[in-house]
Amino acid sequence: MERIKKGDNVVITAGKNKGSKGEVLAVYPSADKVLVAGVNIITKHIKPSQTNPQGGRVRKEAPIHVSNVMMADPQTGGPTRVRINTLADGKRVRVAVKSGEQIDT
């Protein structure tokens, strides 16, 4: 089970965007990277083409390594580690270590 999934709220713990928060847009498990909304913005130069006849510069998010993000605690909003617990019915759920609150429903 993945500790960080698409749609999770995360806190950036390292790099130029340290301390900022955002929602995970995509997860790339093979590269150990995640795409976070509004974080690690790059400027990509686009050549003119049929679909984009003007060309120009496009600002977009770039993936960030998963070790530089932590899950946002549901209660406080601060960074927390994630523990995976097994319920009595055998279902595995993610739990925030700081608050002990269940992340998955």
Backbone hydrogen bonds, N-H to C=O, Kabsch-Sander energy under -0.5 kcal/mol:
donor,donor_aa,acceptor,acceptor_aa,energy
7,G,24,V,-2.5
8,D,5,K,-1.8
10,V,8,D,-0.5
10,V,22,G,-2.8
11,V,70,M,-3.2
12,I,20,S,-2.8
13,T,68,N,-2.8
14,A,68,N,-0.9
18,K,15,G,-1.5
19,G,12,I,-3.2
20,S,17,N,-2.1
22,G,10,V,-1.9
24,V,8,D,-2.6
25,L,35,L,-3.6
26,A,35,L,-1.2
28,Y,33,K,-3.2
31,A,28,Y,-0.7
32,D,28,Y,-0.7
33,K,28,Y,-2.0
34,V,64,I,-2.8
35,L,26,A,-2.8
36,V,34,V,-0.6
37,A,23,E,-2.7
39,V,36,V,-1.5
42,I,60,K,-3.2
44,K,42,I,-0.6
44,K,58,V,-3.5
46,I,44,K,-0.5
46,I,56,G,-3.7
49,S,52,N,-2.0
56,G,46,I,-1.6
58,V,44,K,-3.0
60,K,42,I,-2.2
60,K,58,V,-0.5
62,A,39,V,-0.5
62,A,40,N,-1.8
64,I,34,V,-3.1
66,V,32,D,-2.5
68,N,65,H,-1.8
69,V,66,V,-1.2
70,M,11,V,-2.4
71,M,80,T,-0.8
72,A,9,N,-2.6
73,D,78,G,-3.6
77,G,73,D,-1.6
80,T,71,M,-2.3
83,R,95,V,-3.0
85,N,83,R,-0.6
85,N,93,V,-2.5
87,L,85,N,-0.5
87,L,91,K,-3.2
90,G,87,L,-1.7
93,V,85,N,-2.9
95,V,83,R,-3.2
96,A,101,E,-2.7
97,V,81,R,-2.3
100,G,96,A,-1.7
103,I,94,R,-3.1
104,D,94,R,-1.0
